[in-house]
Amino acid sequence: MSAQWQLLFRTLPRAHRGLAIAWWTLTVIRALLPAALIVATGRLIGAVADADTLTGPLTAVAALFVATRVLSPIHDAVSGNLGARVAGHHHERLLAAATAADGIAHLEDPALADDFSLARDFDLGITGPPISVSMPFVANGLVELVSGLAAAAILSGYRWWAPPVLVGAWLATHRLLRESTIWRNWRNDEIVALQRHADYAYRLATDAPAAKEVRLFGLAGWVVDRFGRRRRTLLDLSLQALRLRQRRLWPAVTIAAAANALILGLLAHDASRLTLTQLTTYAGATIGAAVLGVADFGWWFDTAARPGPVIDTLTGQMPARGHLPPGHHPATGLPRHEIRLRGLTFAYPGREPVFDGLDLRIPAGRSLAIVGQNGADKTTLAKLLCRLHDPTGGSIDVDGHDLRTLDLPGWRDRVTAVFQDFIRYEDTLRANVAPRDAPEPDIAWALHQAGASDLAAPTTILSKAYAGGTDLSGGQWQRLALARAMTAVRAGAGLVILDEPTAQLDIRGEAEIFRRVLDATRGRTTILISHRFSTVRQADLICVLEAGQVVEQGTHDQLMARRGRYHTMYTLQAARFEDPP
């Protein structure tokens, strides 16, 4: 089934069955009204000529005329509402596909990135009008098409061949309105690149976090120009698809004129043997069929139907790409002894391996700091331990059980993390600390451990975009992310992963907070990823990771005594805080 017919027959009723029924009903009624009005007008004129009573014919003409005027705006309103429901249906499907998988590989897969961008932003009006705008044009185009066919059908009472000749002549004009090859393949690299650049500029201009630098560095003109040029190019491609091709114009006009002249000429020739009602009706039907030549809904139809195939692709591929086998072994109380990485191999789609045979032992109940240069993929290791991805080779064993065999929800309950790119929820402070709810004493304890007790009232929304809301500094947000992890610790998490958890705090605040965190997680397995050695040195063990391999491991004192890679990095960082001679 083509995308257009899929939109009409599958998507509309799924978006809202009642509105879809109303939309189709109005489409059919509006499409048949012009033909009925032609017939009623012929009868009215015949009644006048025959001096018959005019009450019935005049009432019919008036009623049909009023109906054509009244139903049109109602149909437009229903179409716009139904288009908005279709957009909502598409968004729901997209969100369901994005969140259905337990892993995140589908959200980081370059092969799906372009389709995901198109599907996510289809209703912004960047590549074309939103569906709520397109649907009234689709409705009116269908009405014109069917009404032209109905008018032509009336001529079958005059000559059996008249309807196909007239319809064929008028539909020939639509050969002039074929879409360009560029726009027909609207998911090609050029269209996608233009859309992504336009969307990026749009977000730079409208997102609050970017507003500071856009103004500070005088980038407003650049942003607007970047958006405008891409948007204009997309519109030019769209208009190119609608532009008439002059070389086909005159042949089509000749064909349409010849067909109409033939039928109207025959009507004139046969006027003496036709009643006035017949003559008026057939002439009106010939004129009414002319709407076939201007009925244009293909471009709007295609625009409204575009998101469907993209979202179909994503809903079919995203859950499968991000799927993780659920496992069956209970994760309760794990890890008790150790987490061991054995010959671990992992590669993102289309990239070189991040890890290729990594071996590492993480003793349970102790703290391990992982350090290394930027690009050592320490964060990837955190994702693997959280089981957001599965290894492409080797294994992660938890007390002798492959992580892939553990009950996934149960393991996630045992893990908590502060990621480097943690989320700032536009919600209350309480919801930020305990998204899945928690007792008030646990929330207060978590805020205290993270040094975030006095940031705001629990019910304050942490965004200035809301009435009475407030915002926090980078360091305050980081304390709140730590409090969120501490709430999970209070709820029973046994593995704590901290990925640059105090990068936005000053040195003294960092040392104080991390001491509290270590105290709060004592007896639990804590993995710290950090570049700050004042924090790292407090861990029980330290691992130096380079090029996907462990090059050193031991306590701070042991590694300093070896005068190896860790010693070099520590000395270079410490030298920054020494007074110059």
GIPENOR-V25319 format. One record per backbone hydrogen bond with DSSP energy under -0.5 kcal/mol. NH is the residue of the N-H (numbers start at 1). CO is the residue of the C=O. E is the energy in kcal/mol with one decimal. If there is no record, write none. Layout:
NH,CO,E / NH,CO,E
//
This chain:
6,2,-2.3 / 7,3,-2.0 / 8,4,-1.7 / 9,5,-2.8 / 10,6,-2.0 / 11,6,-2.2 / 12,7,-2.0 / 14,10,-1.2 / 15,11,-2.4 / 16,12,-2.1 / 20,16,-2.4 / 21,17,-2.4 / 22,18,-2.3 / 23,19,-2.8 / 24,20,-2.5 / 25,21,-2.6 / 26,22,-2.6 / 27,23,-2.1 / 28,24,-2.5 / 29,25,-2.6 / 30,26,-2.7 / 31,27,-1.9 / 32,28,-1.7 / 33,29,-1.6 / 34,30,-0.8 / 36,32,-2.2 / 37,33,-2.8 / 38,34,-2.0 / 39,35,-2.1 / 40,36,-2.7 / 41,37,-2.5 / 42,38,-2.2 / 43,39,-2.1 / 44,40,-2.1 / 45,41,-2.5 / 46,42,-2.2 / 47,43,-2.4 / 48,44,-2.1 / 49,45,-2.3 / 50,46,-2.1 / 51,48,-0.9 / 52,47,-2.4 / 58,54,-2.6 / 59,55,-2.1 / 60,56,-2.4 / 61,57,-2.5 / 62,58,-2.4 / 63,59,-2.9 / 64,60,-2.6 / 65,61,-2.5 / 66,62,-2.7 / 67,63,-2.3 / 68,64,-2.0 / 69,65,-1.4 / 70,66,-2.7 / 71,67,-2.6 / 72,68,-0.7 / 73,69,-0.7 / 74,70,-1.1 / 75,71,-2.8 / 76,72,-2.2 / 77,73,-2.3 / 78,74,-2.5 / 79,75,-2.7 / 80,76,-2.7 / 81,77,-2.3 / 82,78,-2.9 / 83,79,-2.7 / 84,80,-2.1 / 85,81,-2.0 / 86,82,-2.4 / 87,83,-2.3 / 88,84,-2.3 / 89,85,-2.5 / 90,86,-2.6 / 91,87,-2.5 / 92,88,-2.5 / 93,89,-2.3 / 94,90,-2.5 / 95,91,-2.8 / 96,92,-2.5 / 97,93,-2.4 / 98,94,-2.4 / 99,95,-2.0 / 100,96,-1.2 / 101,97,-0.6 / 103,322,-2.1 / 104,388,-2.0 / 107,104,-1.0 / 108,104,-0.6 / 108,105,-1.0 / 110,108,-0.7 / 112,109,-1.6 / 113,109,-0.7 / 113,110,-0.6 / 114,110,-0.6 / 116,112,-2.5 / 117,113,-2.3 / 118,114,-2.4 / 119,115,-2.8 / 120,116,-2.4 / 121,117,-1.6 / 122,119,-0.6 / 124,121,-1.8 / 125,122,-0.6 / 126,121,-0.5 / 133,130,-1.1 / 134,130,-2.1 / 135,131,-2.5 / 137,133,-0.7 / 137,134,-0.5 / 138,134,-2.2 / 139,135,-2.6 / 140,136,-2.5 / 141,137,-2.4 / 142,138,-2.4 / 143,139,-2.4 / 144,140,-2.4 / 145,141,-2.3 / 146,142,-2.7 / 147,143,-2.6 / 148,144,-2.1 / 149,145,-2.0 / 150,146,-2.7 / 151,147,-2.3 / 152,148,-2.3 / 153,149,-2.1 / 154,150,-1.0 / 154,151,-0.7 / 155,151,-0.6 / 155,152,-1.3 / 156,153,-1.7 / 157,154,-1.6 / 158,155,-1.9 / 159,155,-2.3 / 162,159,-1.2 / 163,159,-0.6 / 165,161,-1.8 / 166,162,-2.6 / 167,163,-2.9 / 168,164,-2.5 / 169,165,-2.0 / 170,166,-2.2 / 171,167,-2.7 / 172,168,-1.1 / 173,169,-0.5 / 173,170,-1.2 / 174,171,-1.3 / 175,172,-1.6 / 176,173,-1.9 / 177,174,-1.0 / 178,175,-0.8 / 184,180,-2.3 / 185,181,-1.3 / 186,183,-0.7 / 186,184,-0.9 / 188,185,-1.7 / 192,188,-2.4 / 193,189,-2.6 / 194,190,-2.3 / 195,191,-2.5 / 196,192,-2.6 / 197,193,-2.3 / 198,194,-2.5 / 199,195,-2.7 / 200,196,-2.4 / 201,197,-2.3 / 202,198,-2.2 / 203,199,-2.2 / 204,200,-2.2 / 205,201,-1.9 / 206,202,-1.4 / 207,203,-2.6 / 210,207,-0.6 / 211,207,-0.7 / 211,208,-1.1 / 212,208,-0.6 / 214,210,-2.2 / 215,211,-1.7 / 216,212,-2.9 / 217,213,-2.5 / 218,215,-1.0 / 219,214,-3.0 / 220,214,-0.7 / 223,219,-2.8 / 224,220,-2.5 / 225,221,-2.6 / 226,222,-2.6 / 227,223,-2.5 / 228,224,-3.2 / 229,225,-2.8 / 230,226,-1.5 / 231,227,-2.8 / 232,228,-2.9 / 233,229,-2.0 / 234,230,-2.2 / 235,231,-2.3 / 236,232,-2.8 / 237,233,-2.3 / 238,234,-1.9 / 239,235,-3.1 / 240,236,-2.3 / 241,237,-1.2 / 242,238,-0.7 / 242,239,-0.8 / 243,239,-1.3 / 246,244,-0.7 / 248,245,-2.0 / 249,245,-0.5 / 249,246,-1.3 / 250,246,-0.7 / 252,248,-1.4 / 253,249,-2.4 / 254,250,-2.5 / 255,251,-2.3 / 256,252,-2.7 / 257,253,-2.8 / 258,254,-2.6 / 259,255,-2.3 / 260,256,-2.2 / 261,257,-2.6 / 262,258,-2.4 / 263,259,-2.0 / 264,260,-2.8 / 265,261,-2.4 / 266,262,-2.1 / 267,263,-2.2 / 268,264,-2.1 / 269,265,-2.4 / 270,266,-2.5 / 271,268,-0.9 / 273,270,-1.2 / 274,270,-0.7 / 274,271,-0.7 / 279,275,-2.9 / 280,276,-2.5 / 281,277,-2.4 / 282,278,-3.0 / 283,279,-2.2 / 284,280,-2.5 / 285,281,-2.5 / 286,282,-2.1 / 287,283,-2.2 / 288,284,-2.9 / 289,285,-2.0 / 290,287,-1.3 / 291,288,-1.5 / 292,289,-2.1 / 293,290,-1.8 / 294,291,-0.9 / 295,291,-1.6 / 301,297,-3.6 / 302,298,-2.9 / 303,299,-2.4 / 304,300,-2.7 / 305,301,-1.7 / 306,302,-1.1 / 308,305,-0.8 / 309,305,-0.7 / 310,306,-1.1 / 311,307,-2.8 / 312,308,-2.5 / 313,309,-2.2 / 314,310,-2.3 / 315,311,-3.1 / 316,312,-1.4 / 317,313,-1.8 / 318,314,-3.1 / 321,317,-2.9 / 322,318,-2.3 / 323,320,-0.7 / 328,405,-2.3 / 329,405,-2.9 / 334,331,-2.0 / 339,362,-2.6 / 340,397,-2.8 / 341,360,-3.4 / 342,340,-0.6 / 342,395,-2.6 / 343,341,-0.6 / 344,358,-2.7 / 345,393,-2.6 / 346,355,-2.1 / 351,348,-2.1 / 354,346,-2.9 / 355,346,-1.6 / 357,344,-1.8 / 358,344,-2.5 / 360,341,-1.6 / 362,339,-3.3 / 363,361,-0.6 / 364,337,-2.5 / 366,363,-1.0 / 368,526,-3.2 / 369,541,-2.9 / 370,528,-3.5 / 371,369,-0.5 / 371,543,-2.8 / 376,373,-1.5 / 381,377,-1.3 / 382,378,-1.5 / 383,379,-2.1 / 384,380,-2.2 / 385,381,-2.2 / 386,382,-1.9 / 387,384,-0.8 / 388,383,-2.7 / 389,383,-0.7 / 392,345,-2.0 / 393,345,-1.7 / 395,342,-1.9 / 397,340,-3.2 / 397,395,-0.5 / 398,401,-3.3 / 399,338,-2.4 / 399,397,-0.6 / 401,398,-1.8 / 403,396,-3.2 / 405,402,-2.3 / 406,402,-0.5 / 406,403,-1.1 / 407,329,-3.1 / 408,326,-2.4 / 411,407,-2.5 / 412,408,-2.5 / 413,409,-1.7 / 414,410,-0.8 / 414,411,-0.8 / 415,411,-0.6 / 415,412,-0.8 / 416,495,-2.3 / 418,497,-2.4 / 419,417,-0.5 / 422,419,-1.2 / 425,423,-0.7 / 427,425,-2.3 / 429,460,-1.4 / 430,458,-2.5 / 432,428,-1.8 / 433,429,-1.9 / 434,430,-2.6 / 437,434,-2.1 / 443,439,-1.9 / 444,440,-2.6 / 445,441,-2.3 / 446,442,-2.4 / 447,443,-2.5 / 448,444,-2.0 / 449,445,-2.4 / 450,446,-1.7 / 451,448,-1.5 / 452,447,-3.4 / 455,452,-1.0 / 460,457,-1.8 / 462,427,-2.9 / 463,461,-1.7 / 466,463,-1.3 / 469,466,-2.4 / 470,461,-2.4 / 477,473,-2.6 / 478,474,-2.0 / 479,475,-1.9 / 480,476,-2.0 / 481,477,-2.2 / 482,478,-2.1 / 483,479,-2.3 / 484,480,-2.0 / 485,481,-1.7 / 486,482,-2.5 / 487,483,-2.1 / 488,484,-1.4 / 489,485,-1.9 / 490,486,-2.3 / 491,487,-1.3 / 492,489,-1.4 / 493,488,-2.2 / 494,414,-1.7 / 495,414,-2.5 / 496,525,-3.1 / 497,416,-2.6 / 497,495,-0.5 / 498,496,-0.5 / 498,527,-3.2 / 499,418,-3.1 / 499,497,-0.6 / 500,498,-0.9 / 500,529,-3.8 / 503,500,-1.0 / 505,502,-1.6 / 510,506,-2.8 / 511,507,-2.4 / 512,508,-2.3 / 513,509,-2.5 / 514,510,-2.8 / 515,511,-1.9 / 516,512,-1.8 / 517,513,-2.6 / 518,514,-2.7 / 519,515,-2.1 / 520,516,-2.7 / 521,517,-1.9 / 522,519,-1.0 / 523,365,-0.7 / 524,521,-2.6 / 525,494,-2.3 / 526,366,-2.1 / 526,524,-0.7 / 527,496,-3.4 / 528,368,-2.9 / 528,526,-0.5 / 529,498,-3.5 / 530,370,-1.2 / 530,528,-0.6 / 533,531,-0.8 / 535,532,-0.9 / 536,532,-2.3 / 537,533,-2.2 / 538,535,-1.5 / 539,536,-2.1 / 541,367,-2.1 / 542,554,-3.0 / 543,369,-3.4 / 544,552,-2.9 / 545,371,-3.1 / 545,543,-0.6 / 546,549,-2.8 / 549,546,-1.7 / 551,544,-2.7 / 551,549,-0.6 / 552,544,-1.1 / 554,542,-2.1 / 559,555,-2.6 / 560,556,-2.4 / 561,557,-2.1 / 562,558,-1.4 / 563,559,-0.8 / 563,560,-0.7 / 564,559,-0.8 / 568,564,-2.0 / 569,565,-2.4 / 570,566,-2.9 / 571,567,-2.5 / 572,568,-2.3 / 573,569,-2.1 / 574,570,-2.7 / 575,571,-1.9 / 576,572,-0.5 / 576,573,-1.0 / 577,574,-1.5 / 578,575,-1.0
//
